Amino acid sequence: MAVPKRKHSNARTGSRRAHDFKKPATLVSCPECSKNIPPHVVCPNCGSYMGRRIVNQEG
Ligand SMILES: [Zn+2]
C-alpha cells in the first residue's frame, strides 16, 4: 500500500479544511421595515422586494 513520503504542513491541512465549515448566513436589512432578511428574497415581514410590495400582507 502506498504511503505518503512527507508529512503535510499545518498550513496545508488548514487550507484543505478552509471549505469544511458552514459559514453564518448572509443577512441584509430590508429597506422597507429594516428587518434582517436574506438577500434577493421577498421580505417575509412586509412582503416587499426591490422597493415594491409584491405580496399583500396586513400590518
Ligand atoms: Zn421588510
N, CA, C, O and the ligand as a Tripos MOL2 file, in Angstrom:
@<TRIPOS>MOLECULE
protein
  237   235    60     0     0
PROTEIN
NO_CHARGES

@<TRIPOS>ATOM
      1 N           0.8450   -1.1910    0.0000 N.3       1 MET1
      2 CA          0.0000    0.0000    0.0000 C.3       1 MET1
      3 C           0.8800    1.2390    0.0000 C.2       1 MET1
      4 O           1.8620    1.3140    0.7380 O.2       1 MET1
      5 N           0.5190    2.2140   -0.8350 N.am      2 ALA2
      6 CA          1.3090    3.4440   -0.9250 C.3       2 ALA2
      7 C           1.2180    4.2320    0.3660 C.2       2 ALA2
      8 O           0.1640    4.3110    0.9970 O.2       2 ALA2
      9 N           2.3320    4.8060    0.7400 N.am      3 VAL3
     10 CA          2.4180    5.5720    1.9830 C.3       3 VAL3
     11 C           2.9470    6.9680    1.6500 C.2       3 VAL3
     12 O           3.8840    7.0860    0.8610 O.2       3 VAL3
     13 N           2.3770    8.0260    2.2270 N.am      4 PRO4
     14 CA          2.8830    9.3730    1.9480 C.3       4 PRO4
     15 C           4.3450    9.5070    2.3450 C.2       4 PRO4
     16 O           4.7710    9.0330    3.3980 O.2       4 PRO4
     17 N           5.1050   10.1690    1.4680 N.am      5 LYS5
     18 CA          6.5400   10.2960    1.7250 C.3       5 LYS5
     19 C           6.8340   11.3930    2.7340 C.2       5 LYS5
     20 O           7.7930   11.3000    3.5000 O.2       5 LYS5
     21 N           6.0060   12.4360    2.7330 N.am      6 ARG6
     22 CA          6.2580   13.5850    3.6010 C.3       6 ARG6
     23 C           4.9890   13.9080    4.3990 C.2       6 ARG6
     24 O           3.8670   13.6830    3.9460 O.2       6 ARG6
     25 N           5.2110   14.4330    5.5820 N.am      7 LYS7
     26 CA          4.0970   14.9150    6.3970 C.3       7 LYS7
     27 C           3.5390   16.2100    5.7900 C.2       7 LYS7
     28 O           4.2980   17.0820    5.3670 O.2       7 LYS7
     29 N           2.1900   16.3270    5.7520 N.am      8 HIS8
     30 CA          1.5930   17.5910    5.3190 C.3       8 HIS8
     31 C           1.8640   18.6700    6.3540 C.2       8 HIS8
     32 O           1.8230   18.4170    7.5580 O.2       8 HIS8
     33 N           2.1410   19.8740    5.8740 N.am      9 SER9
     34 CA          2.3340   21.0060    6.7850 C.3       9 SER9
     35 C           1.0030   21.3910    7.4310 C.2       9 SER9
     36 O          -0.0730   21.0620    6.9330 O.2       9 SER9
     37 N           1.1150   22.1000    8.5540 N.am     10 ASN10
     38 CA         -0.1020   22.5990    9.1930 C.3      10 ASN10
     39 C          -0.8670   23.5270    8.2630 C.2      10 ASN10
     40 O          -2.0980   23.5330    8.2680 O.2      10 ASN10
     41 N          -0.1450   24.3180    7.4580 N.am     11 ALA11
     42 CA         -0.8110   25.2450    6.5420 C.3      11 ALA11
     43 C          -1.6020   24.4770    5.4970 C.2      11 ALA11
     44 O          -2.7090   24.8760    5.1350 O.2      11 ALA11
     45 N          -1.0410   23.3780    5.0130 N.am     12 ARG12
     46 CA         -1.7500   22.6020    4.0020 C.3      12 ARG12
     47 C          -3.0130   21.9790    4.5820 C.2      12 ARG12
     48 O          -4.0600   21.9660    3.9340 O.2      12 ARG12
     49 N          -2.9150   21.4640    5.7990 N.am     13 THR13
     50 CA         -4.0990   20.9140    6.4530 C.3      13 THR13
     51 C          -5.1580   22.0030    6.6520 C.2      13 THR13
     52 O          -6.3460   21.7670    6.4330 O.2      13 THR13
     53 N          -4.7200   23.1960    7.0690 N.am     14 GLY14
     54 CA         -5.6630   24.2850    7.2680 C.3      14 GLY14
     55 C          -6.3040   24.7260    5.9750 C.2      14 GLY14
     56 O          -7.4940   25.0410    5.9510 O.2      14 GLY14
     57 N          -5.5290   24.7560    4.8830 N.am     15 SER15
     58 CA         -6.0810   25.1420    3.5910 C.3      15 SER15
     59 C          -7.1550   24.1660    3.1480 C.2      15 SER15
     60 O          -8.1900   24.5730    2.6200 O.2      15 SER15
     61 N          -6.9140   22.8770    3.3610 N.am     16 ARG16
     62 CA         -7.9080   21.8720    2.9650 C.3      16 ARG16
     63 C          -9.1870   22.0490    3.7690 C.2      16 ARG16
     64 O         -10.2870   21.9050    3.2340 O.2      16 ARG16
     65 N          -9.0450   22.3590    5.0470 N.am     17 ARG17
     66 CA        -10.2260   22.4660    5.9130 C.3      17 ARG17
     67 C         -10.9100   23.8280    5.8180 C.2      17 ARG17
     68 O         -11.9180   24.0610    6.4840 O.2      17 ARG17
     69 N         -10.3770   24.7210    5.0050 N.am     18 ALA18
     70 CA        -10.9710   26.0610    4.8880 C.3      18 ALA18
     71 C         -12.3940   25.9890    4.3660 C.2      18 ALA18
     72 O         -13.1970   26.8690    4.6760 O.2      18 ALA18
     73 N         -12.7340   24.9670    3.5820 N.am     19 HIS19
     74 CA        -14.0690   24.8480    2.9830 C.3      19 HIS19
     75 C         -14.9800   23.9240    3.7890 C.2      19 HIS19
     76 O         -16.1110   23.6690    3.3760 O.2      19 HIS19
     77 N         -14.5090   23.4190    4.9320 N.am     20 ASP20
     78 CA        -15.2350   22.3480    5.6060 C.3      20 ASP20
     79 C         -16.3540   22.8420    6.5170 C.2      20 ASP20
     80 O         -17.2340   22.0690    6.8950 O.2      20 ASP20
     81 N         -16.3240   24.1300    6.8700 N.am     21 PHE21
     82 CA        -17.2340   24.5650    7.9180 C.3      21 PHE21
     83 C         -18.2750   25.5060    7.3400 C.2      21 PHE21
     84 O         -17.9610   26.3590    6.5100 O.2      21 PHE21
     85 N         -19.5240   25.3460    7.7830 N.am     22 LYS22
     86 CA        -20.6140   26.1740    7.2920 C.3      22 LYS22
     87 C         -20.4490   27.5980    7.8190 C.2      22 LYS22
     88 O         -20.2040   27.8220    9.0040 O.2      22 LYS22
     89 N         -20.5900   28.5350    6.9140 N.am     23 LYS23
     90 CA        -20.4410   29.9350    7.2880 C.3      23 LYS23
     91 C         -21.7950   30.4950    7.7250 C.2      23 LYS23
     92 O         -22.8340   30.0030    7.2830 O.2      23 LYS23
     93 N         -21.7990   31.5090    8.5810 N.am     24 PRO24
     94 CA        -23.0710   32.0870    9.0060 C.3      24 PRO24
     95 C         -23.8170   32.6790    7.8210 C.2      24 PRO24
     96 O         -23.2080   33.1850    6.8790 O.2      24 PRO24
     97 N         -25.1630   32.6090    7.8800 N.am     25 ALA25
     98 CA        -25.9940   33.0740    6.7780 C.3      25 ALA25
     99 C         -25.8240   34.5750    6.5950 C.2      25 ALA25
    100 O         -25.7620   35.3310    7.5640 O.2      25 ALA25
    101 N         -25.7490   35.0000    5.3120 N.am     26 THR26
    102 CA        -25.6540   36.4250    4.9990 C.3      26 THR26
    103 C         -27.0290   37.0660    5.1330 C.2      26 THR26
    104 O         -28.0090   36.5570    4.5900 O.2      26 THR26
    105 N         -27.1040   38.1710    5.8470 N.am     27 LEU27
    106 CA        -28.3650   38.8720    6.0280 C.3      27 LEU27
    107 C         -28.1840   40.3380    5.6550 C.2      27 LEU27
    108 O         -27.1510   40.9450    5.9360 O.2      27 LEU27
    109 N         -29.2090   40.8910    5.0160 N.am     28 VAL28
    110 CA        -29.2190   42.3250    4.7210 C.3      28 VAL28
    111 C         -30.4520   42.9310    5.3810 C.2      28 VAL28
    112 O         -31.3950   42.2200    5.7300 O.2      28 VAL28
    113 N         -30.4350   44.2430    5.5470 N.am     29 SER29
    114 CA        -31.5550   44.9270    6.1860 C.3      29 SER29
    115 C         -32.5940   45.3010    5.1420 C.2      29 SER29
    116 O         -32.2600   45.8870    4.1120 O.2      29 SER29
    117 N         -33.8700   44.9590    5.4040 N.am     30 CYS30
    118 CA        -34.9480   45.3170    4.4830 C.3      30 CYS30
    119 C         -35.0990   46.8390    4.4350 C.2      30 CYS30
    120 O         -35.1960   47.4760    5.4840 O.2      30 CYS30
    121 N         -35.1210   47.4400    3.2230 N.am     31 PRO31
    122 CA        -35.2480   48.9070    3.1610 C.3      31 PRO31
    123 C         -36.6130   49.4060    3.6260 C.2      31 PRO31
    124 O         -36.7400   50.5700    4.0060 O.2      31 PRO31
    125 N         -37.6450   48.5440    3.6040 N.am     32 GLU32
    126 CA        -38.9840   48.9790    3.9970 C.3      32 GLU32
    127 C         -39.1910   48.8910    5.5030 C.2      32 GLU32
    128 O         -39.6490   49.8480    6.1270 O.2      32 GLU32
    129 N         -38.8570   47.7540    6.0820 N.am     33 CYS33
    130 CA        -39.1310   47.5520    7.5040 C.3      33 CYS33
    131 C         -37.8610   47.3670    8.3230 C.2      33 CYS33
    132 O         -37.9280   47.1680    9.5360 O.2      33 CYS33
    133 N         -36.6940   47.4320    7.6610 N.am     34 SER34
    134 CA        -35.3790   47.3540    8.3070 C.3      34 SER34
    135 C         -35.2220   46.1040    9.1540 C.2      34 SER34
    136 O         -34.5230   46.1110   10.1670 O.2      34 SER34
    137 N         -35.8810   45.0250    8.7270 N.am     35 LYS35
    138 CA        -35.6640   43.7460    9.3800 C.3      35 LYS35
    139 C         -34.5610   42.9980    8.6430 C.2      35 LYS35
    140 O         -34.4090   43.1620    7.4330 O.2      35 LYS35
    141 N         -33.7930   42.1830    9.3490 N.am     36 ASN36
    142 CA        -32.7290   41.4240    8.6990 C.3      36 ASN36
    143 C         -33.3220   40.2660    7.9080 C.2      36 ASN36
    144 O         -34.0280   39.4230    8.4610 O.2      36 ASN36
    145 N         -33.0260   40.2310    6.5900 N.am     37 ILE37
    146 CA        -33.5550   39.1850    5.7130 C.3      37 ILE37
    147 C         -32.4280   38.7120    4.8180 C.2      37 ILE37
    148 O         -31.4540   39.4400    4.6270 O.2      37 ILE37
    149 N         -32.5320   37.4910    4.2520 N.am     38 PRO38
    150 CA        -31.5340   37.0530    3.2780 C.3      38 PRO38
    151 C         -31.6120   37.9250    2.0290 C.2      38 PRO38
    152 O         -32.6960   38.3960    1.6850 O.2      38 PRO38
    153 N         -30.4880   38.1560    1.3350 N.am     39 PRO39
    154 CA        -30.5380   38.9690    0.1230 C.3      39 PRO39
    155 C         -31.2650   38.2600   -1.0100 C.2      39 PRO39
    156 O         -31.2990   37.0300   -1.0500 O.2      39 PRO39
    157 N         -31.8450   39.0230   -1.9280 N.am     40 HIS40
    158 CA        -32.5080   38.5290   -3.1360 C.3      40 HIS40
    159 C         -33.7490   37.6990   -2.8310 C.2      40 HIS40
    160 O         -34.0800   36.7910   -3.5930 O.2      40 HIS40
    161 N         -34.4470   37.9950   -1.7240 N.am     41 VAL41
    162 CA        -35.6990   37.3150   -1.4330 C.3      41 VAL41
    163 C         -36.7500   38.3620   -1.0680 C.2      41 VAL41
    164 O         -36.4180   39.4460   -0.5880 O.2      41 VAL41
    165 N         -38.0450   38.0220   -1.3050 N.am     42 VAL42
    166 CA        -39.1250   38.8910   -0.8520 C.3      42 VAL42
    167 C         -39.1270   38.8920    0.6700 C.2      42 VAL42
    168 O         -39.0220   37.8430    1.3060 O.2      42 VAL42
    169 N         -39.2490   40.0790    1.2420 N.am     43 CYS43
    170 CA        -39.1910   40.1900    2.6990 C.3      43 CYS43
    171 C         -40.3560   39.4370    3.3270 C.2      43 CYS43
    172 O         -41.5070   39.7330    3.0060 O.2      43 CYS43
    173 N         -40.1010   38.4700    4.2130 N.am     44 PRO44
    174 CA        -41.2080   37.7270    4.8330 C.3      44 PRO44
    175 C         -41.9900   38.5700    5.8270 C.2      44 PRO44
    176 O         -43.0940   38.1890    6.2150 O.2      44 PRO44
    177 N         -41.4480   39.7030    6.2460 N.am     45 ASN45
    178 CA        -42.1370   40.5460    7.2330 C.3      45 ASN45
    179 C         -43.1320   41.4940    6.5750 C.2      45 ASN45
    180 O         -44.2820   41.5770    7.0070 O.2      45 ASN45
    181 N         -42.6960   42.2250    5.5140 N.am     46 CYS46
    182 CA        -43.5790   43.2230    4.9050 C.3      46 CYS46
    183 C         -43.9250   42.8860    3.4610 C.2      46 CYS46
    184 O         -44.7350   43.5960    2.8650 O.2      46 CYS46
    185 N         -43.3570   41.8430    2.8690 N.am     47 GLY47
    186 CA        -43.7220   41.4220    1.5240 C.3      47 GLY47
    187 C         -43.2090   42.3170    0.4270 C.2      47 GLY47
    188 O         -43.7850   42.3240   -0.6610 O.2      47 GLY47
    189 N         -42.1490   43.0780    0.6600 N.am     48 SER48
    190 CA        -41.6340   43.9850   -0.3670 C.3      48 SER48
    191 C         -40.3810   43.4040   -1.0050 C.2      48 SER48
    192 O         -39.6400   42.6370   -0.3900 O.2      48 SER48
    193 N         -40.1660   43.8000   -2.2790 N.am     49 TYR49
    194 CA        -38.9490   43.4050   -2.9810 C.3      49 TYR49
    195 C         -38.6270   44.4910   -4.0000 C.2      49 TYR49
    196 O         -39.5240   44.9630   -4.6980 O.2      49 TYR49
    197 N         -37.3910   44.8860   -4.0940 N.am     50 MET50
    198 CA        -36.9370   45.9550   -4.9920 C.3      50 MET50
    199 C         -37.7600   47.2280   -4.7790 C.2      50 MET50
    200 O         -38.0830   47.9230   -5.7420 O.2      50 MET50
    201 N         -38.0950   47.5350   -3.5400 N.am     51 GLY51
    202 CA        -38.7960   48.7720   -3.2260 C.3      51 GLY51
    203 C         -40.2870   48.7380   -3.4990 C.2      51 GLY51
    204 O         -40.9560   49.7590   -3.3420 O.2      51 GLY51
    205 N         -40.8410   47.5750   -3.9110 N.am     52 ARG52
    206 CA        -42.2790   47.4800   -4.1830 C.3      52 ARG52
    207 C         -42.8850   46.3960   -3.3240 C.2      52 ARG52
    208 O         -42.2100   45.4490   -2.9200 O.2      52 ARG52
    209 N         -44.2100   46.5490   -3.0390 N.am     53 ARG53
    210 CA        -44.9320   45.4950   -2.3260 C.3      53 ARG53
    211 C         -45.3170   44.4060   -3.3110 C.2      53 ARG53
    212 O         -46.1220   44.6430   -4.2110 O.2      53 ARG53
    213 N         -44.7630   43.2340   -3.1560 N.am     54 ILE54
    214 CA        -45.0470   42.1290   -4.0570 C.3      54 ILE54
    215 C         -46.1620   41.2760   -3.4830 C.2      54 ILE54
    216 O         -47.0650   40.8620   -4.2100 O.2      54 ILE54
    217 N         -46.1090   41.0080   -2.1840 N.am     55 VAL55
    218 CA        -47.0740   40.1450   -1.5380 C.3      55 VAL55
    219 C         -47.9480   41.0160   -0.6390 C.2      55 VAL55
    220 O         -47.4530   41.8180    0.1530 O.2      55 VAL55
    221 N         -49.2660   40.8350   -0.7840 N.am     56 ASN56
    222 CA        -50.1910   41.5980    0.0680 C.3      56 ASN56
    223 C         -50.1700   41.0300    1.4710 C.2      56 ASN56
    224 O         -50.4270   39.8460    1.6890 O.2      56 ASN56
    225 N         -49.8570   41.9050    2.4210 N.am     57 GLN57
    226 CA        -49.8530   41.4700    3.8140 C.3      57 GLN57
    227 C         -50.4400   42.5850    4.6530 C.2      57 GLN57
    228 O         -50.1670   43.7640    4.4300 O.2      57 GLN57
    229 N         -51.2590   42.1870    5.6320 N.am     58 GLU58
    230 CA        -51.8210   43.1910    6.5440 C.3      58 GLU58
    231 C         -50.7920   43.5110    7.6160 C.2      58 GLU58
    232 O         -50.0330   42.6400    8.0410 O.2      58 GLU58
    233 N         -50.7730   44.7320    8.0380 N.am     59 GLY59
    234 CA        -49.8260   45.1620    9.0590 C.3      59 GLY59
    235 C         -48.5120   45.5190    8.4490 C.2      59 GLY59
    236 O         -47.5850   45.9060    9.1610 O.2      59 GLY59
    237 ZN        -39.4900   44.2340    5.0070 Zn       60 ZN60
@<TRIPOS>BOND
     1     1     2 1
     2     2     3 1
     3     3     4 2
     4     3     5 am
     5     5     6 1
     6     6     7 1
     7     7     8 2
     8     7     9 am
     9     9    10 1
    10    10    11 1
    11    11    12 2
    12    11    13 am
    13    13    14 1
    14    14    15 1
    15    15    16 2
    16    15    17 am
    17    17    18 1
    18    18    19 1
    19    19    20 2
    20    19    21 am
    21    21    22 1
    22    22    23 1
    23    23    24 2
    24    23    25 am
    25    25    26 1
    26    26    27 1
    27    27    28 2
    28    27    29 am
    29    29    30 1
    30    30    31 1
    31    31    32 2
    32    31    33 am
    33    33    34 1
    34    34    35 1
    35    35    36 2
    36    35    37 am
    37    37    38 1
    38    38    39 1
    39    39    40 2
    40    39    41 am
    41    41    42 1
    42    42    43 1
    43    43    44 2
    44    43    45 am
    45    45    46 1
    46    46    47 1
    47    47    48 2
    48    47    49 am
    49    49    50 1
    50    50    51 1
    51    51    52 2
    52    51    53 am
    53    53    54 1
    54    54    55 1
    55    55    56 2
    56    55    57 am
    57    57    58 1
    58    58    59 1
    59    59    60 2
    60    59    61 am
    61    61    62 1
    62    62    63 1
    63    63    64 2
    64    63    65 am
    65    65    66 1
    66    66    67 1
    67    67    68 2
    68    67    69 am
    69    69    70 1
    70    70    71 1
    71    71    72 2
    72    71    73 am
    73    73    74 1
    74    74    75 1
    75    75    76 2
    76    75    77 am
    77    77    78 1
    78    78    79 1
    79    79    80 2
    80    79    81 am
    81    81    82 1
    82    82    83 1
    83    83    84 2
    84    83    85 am
    85    85    86 1
    86    86    87 1
    87    87    88 2
    88    87    89 am
    89    89    90 1
    90    90    91 1
    91    91    92 2
    92    91    93 am
    93    93    94 1
    94    94    95 1
    95    95    96 2
    96    95    97 am
    97    97    98 1
    98    98    99 1
    99    99   100 2
   100    99   101 am
   101   101   102 1
   102   102   103 1
   103   103   104 2
   104   103   105 am
   105   105   106 1
   106   106   107 1
   107   107   108 2
   108   107   109 am
   109   109   110 1
   110   110   111 1
   111   111   112 2
   112   111   113 am
   113   113   114 1
   114   114   115 1
   115   115   116 2
   116   115   117 am
   117   117   118 1
   118   118   119 1
   119   119   120 2
   120   119   121 am
   121   121   122 1
   122   122   123 1
   123   123   124 2
   124   123   125 am
   125   125   126 1
   126   126   127 1
   127   127   128 2
   128   127   129 am
   129   129   130 1
   130   130   131 1
   131   131   132 2
   132   131   133 am
   133   133   134 1
   134   134   135 1
   135   135   136 2
   136   135   137 am
   137   137   138 1
   138   138   139 1
   139   139   140 2
   140   139   141 am
   141   141   142 1
   142   142   143 1
   143   143   144 2
   144   143   145 am
   145   145   146 1
   146   146   147 1
   147   147   148 2
   148   147   149 am
   149   149   150 1
   150   150   151 1
   151   151   152 2
   152   151   153 am
   153   153   154 1
   154   154   155 1
   155   155   156 2
   156   155   157 am
   157   157   158 1
   158   158   159 1
   159   159   160 2
   160   159   161 am
   161   161   162 1
   162   162   163 1
   163   163   164 2
   164   163   165 am
   165   165   166 1
   166   166   167 1
   167   167   168 2
   168   167   169 am
   169   169   170 1
   170   170   171 1
   171   171   172 2
   172   171   173 am
   173   173   174 1
   174   174   175 1
   175   175   176 2
   176   175   177 am
   177   177   178 1
   178   178   179 1
   179   179   180 2
   180   179   181 am
   181   181   182 1
   182   182   183 1
   183   183   184 2
   184   183   185 am
   185   185   186 1
   186   186   187 1
   187   187   188 2
   188   187   189 am
   189   189   190 1
   190   190   191 1
   191   191   192 2
   192   191   193 am
   193   193   194 1
   194   194   195 1
   195   195   196 2
   196   195   197 am
   197   197   198 1
   198   198   199 1
   199   199   200 2
   200   199   201 am
   201   201   202 1
   202   202   203 1
   203   203   204 2
   204   203   205 am
   205   205   206 1
   206   206   207 1
   207   207   208 2
   208   207   209 am
   209   209   210 1
   210   210   211 1
   211   211   212 2
   212   211   213 am
   213   213   214 1
   214   214   215 1
   215   215   216 2
   216   215   217 am
   217   217   218 1
   218   218   219 1
   219   219   220 2
   220   219   221 am
   221   221   222 1
   222   222   223 1
   223   223   224 2
   224   223   225 am
   225   225   226 1
   226   226   227 1
   227   227   228 2
   228   227   229 am
   229   229   230 1
   230   230   231 1
   231   231   232 2
   232   231   233 am
   233   233   234 1
   234   234   235 1
   235   235   236 2
@<TRIPOS>SUBSTRUCTURE
     1 MET1         2 RESIDUE 1 A MET
     2 ALA2         6 RESIDUE 1 A ALA
     3 VAL3        10 RESIDUE 1 A VAL
     4 PRO4        14 RESIDUE 1 A PRO
     5 LYS5        18 RESIDUE 1 A LYS
     6 ARG6        22 RESIDUE 1 A ARG
     7 LYS7        26 RESIDUE 1 A LYS
     8 HIS8        30 RESIDUE 1 A HIS
     9 SER9        34 RESIDUE 1 A SER
    10 ASN10       38 RESIDUE 1 A ASN
    11 ALA11       42 RESIDUE 1 A ALA
    12 ARG12       46 RESIDUE 1 A ARG
    13 THR13       50 RESIDUE 1 A THR
    14 GLY14       54 RESIDUE 1 A GLY
    15 SER15       58 RESIDUE 1 A SER
    16 ARG16       62 RESIDUE 1 A ARG
    17 ARG17       66 RESIDUE 1 A ARG
    18 ALA18       70 RESIDUE 1 A ALA
    19 HIS19       74 RESIDUE 1 A HIS
    20 ASP20       78 RESIDUE 1 A ASP
    21 PHE21       82 RESIDUE 1 A PHE
    22 LYS22       86 RESIDUE 1 A LYS
    23 LYS23       90 RESIDUE 1 A LYS
    24 PRO24       94 RESIDUE 1 A PRO
    25 ALA25       98 RESIDUE 1 A ALA
    26 THR26      102 RESIDUE 1 A THR
    27 LEU27      106 RESIDUE 1 A LEU
    28 VAL28      110 RESIDUE 1 A VAL
    29 SER29      114 RESIDUE 1 A SER
    30 CYS30      118 RESIDUE 1 A CYS
    31 PRO31      122 RESIDUE 1 A PRO
    32 GLU32      126 RESIDUE 1 A GLU
    33 CYS33      130 RESIDUE 1 A CYS
    34 SER34      134 RESIDUE 1 A SER
    35 LYS35      138 RESIDUE 1 A LYS
    36 ASN36      142 RESIDUE 1 A ASN
    37 ILE37      146 RESIDUE 1 A ILE
    38 PRO38      150 RESIDUE 1 A PRO
    39 PRO39      154 RESIDUE 1 A PRO
    40 HIS40      158 RESIDUE 1 A HIS
    41 VAL41      162 RESIDUE 1 A VAL
    42 VAL42      166 RESIDUE 1 A VAL
    43 CYS43      170 RESIDUE 1 A CYS
    44 PRO44      174 RESIDUE 1 A PRO
    45 ASN45      178 RESIDUE 1 A ASN
    46 CYS46      182 RESIDUE 1 A CYS
    47 GLY47      186 RESIDUE 1 A GLY
    48 SER48      190 RESIDUE 1 A SER
    49 TYR49      194 RESIDUE 1 A TYR
    50 MET50      198 RESIDUE 1 A MET
    51 GLY51      202 RESIDUE 1 A GLY
    52 ARG52      206 RESIDUE 1 A ARG
    53 ARG53      210 RESIDUE 1 A ARG
    54 ILE54      214 RESIDUE 1 A ILE
    55 VAL55      218 RESIDUE 1 A VAL
    56 ASN56      222 RESIDUE 1 A ASN
    57 GLN57      226 RESIDUE 1 A GLN
    58 GLU58      230 RESIDUE 1 A GLU
    59 GLY59      234 RESIDUE 1 A GLY
    60 ZN60       237 GROUP 0 **** ****
